[in-house]
Amino acid sequence: MLQVRQLEKIIDNRSALSIERLDLNPGDIMTVIGLVGSGKTLLIRLLSGILSPGGGKVFLEGYNTGTQIARHENSSSIPCGLTIT
């Protein structure tokens, strides 16, 4: 299960992303659509742990992914295999 609580990311003193609550259960399918610059890639980077959120928490299978510092903060690639089983 993937759970997001009060996730936010501030870039250049502006709110780049803000999600109050998101729950995805095993087998759920989510589509992320939006205009260029709307935060789609930012969302995936936050959920995968590439970037650290400015606030809030992301839980994957009950594990708080925010307890580790993002190791790939400057990476332009997104790891494959973010799977909820």
C-alpha positions in Angstrom: 0.0 0.0 0.0 1.2 3.5 -0.8 0.0 6.3 1.5 0.7 10.0 1.1 -0.1 12.5 3.9 0.2 16.3 3.5 3.0 16.0 0.9 4.4 19.3 -0.3 7.4 20.6 -2.2 8.4 24.2 -2.3 10.7 25.3 -5.1 11.9 28.9 -5.4 9.6 30.0 -2.6 6.6 28.7 -4.5 4.4 25.6 -3.9 5.4 23.2 -6.6 3.2 20.3 -5.3 0.7 19.9 -2.5 -1.2 16.7 -1.8 -3.4 16.4 1.3 -4.1 12.6 1.1 -3.5 9.8 -1.4 -4.0 6.1 -0.8 -3.2 3.4 -3.4 -3.9 -0.2 -2.6 -2.3 -3.3 -4.3 -3.8 -3.6 -7.8 -4.9 0.0 -8.0 -4.1 1.9 -11.2 -3.4 5.6 -11.1 -3.0 7.9 -14.1 -1.1 11.1 -13.7 -2.1 13.7 -16.3 -1.5 17.4 -16.5 0.0 20.3 -18.4 3.7 20.8 -18.9 5.2 22.0 -15.6 2.2 20.8 -13.5 4.2 18.5 -11.3 3.8 15.0 -12.8 7.5 14.2 -12.8 8.0 15.9 -9.4 5.3 13.7 -8.0 6.9 10.5 -9.2 10.3 11.7 -7.9 8.9 12.4 -4.5 7.0 9.0 -4.4 10.1 7.1 -5.5 12.4 8.8 -3.0 14.6 10.6 -5.6 13.6 13.9 -4.0 12.9 14.7 -0.4 9.5 16.4 0.3 9.4 19.8 1.9 6.8 18.5 4.2 4.4 15.5 4.7 5.1 11.8 4.6 5.1 9.0 2.1 4.6 5.5 3.3 5.2 2.4 1.2 4.0 -0.8 2.7 4.0 1.0 6.1 7.6 2.2 5.8 8.1 5.9 6.0 10.2 6.7 2.9 11.0 10.1 4.3 13.2 8.7 7.1 16.1 8.4 4.6 17.7 11.4 2.9 17.1 11.4 -0.8 20.3 10.0 -2.3 19.6 11.0 -5.8 18.7 14.7 -5.3 20.6 15.8 -8.4 19.7 12.8 -10.6 17.6 13.3 -13.7 16.6 9.7 -13.9 13.7 7.9 -12.2 14.3 4.3 -11.1 12.1 1.8 -12.7 10.1 -0.8 -10.7 8.0 1.3 -8.3 5.5 -1.4 -7.8 2.8 -2.0 -5.2 2.1 -5.7 -4.8 
